[in-house]
Amino acid sequence: PWELFGILDILMASRLEQSIAETAQIGKNVEIKGPVFIGENTIVRDNTVIEGPCYIGANCEIGYNNVIRGTVNIEDNVKTGSFCEISHSIIQEGTHFHSGYIGDSIIGKNCRFGAGFIAANRRLDRETIKVKIKGEKVDSQISRLGVVVGDEVKIGIHAGTMPGVLIGSNSKIGPGAMIFKNIGDGEVIKD
């Protein structure tokens, strides 16, 4: 799935231009830099910084004091709370974040993330990230890769994931859990 990042980078660099819908509401002290698209009826709250290339769809709500940077694709009906940072990621429609950091990640539809979620996206040694797929470790050939999350995943407060973790659809992760390995569809992790 990490190959999507290269495709996204190319598409946004070549096609995205700055465009803010007339029905969008932009708060006080919001900084918008570079090619940024903001869709119909989207609200961007005060003191947020958005550095393109970035696409934010319709009916989104970007909370107070957010930072959205790098190549970011946020689909329709996404909500972020205060103090959320999203960097170089793909966020599917209907997903909600309370606060935290999402970097170099792919997030499915209709997910919910509690306050303080952190998606680690780099190894301490800065080596490339290995991802376990069908029981085998595969070298992603990239040194930045956060989490890949399926649809309808619910994650509690102060949870986190290590680089290159895959989380299956309809999974639930409890508060404070630190996820070091992949989680299959429908699994429930309490801590």
Buried (B, 14 or more C-beta within 10 A) or exposed (E): EBEEBEEBBEBBEEEBEBEBBEEBEBBEEBEBEBBBBBBEBBBBBBBBBBBBBBBBBBBBBBBBBBBBBBBBBBBBBBBBBBBBBBBBBBBBBBBBBBBBBBBBBBBBBBBBBBBBBBBBBBBEEEEBBBBEEEEEEEEBEBBBBBBBBBBBBBBBBBBBBBBBBBBBBBBBBBBBBBBEEBBEEEEEBEE
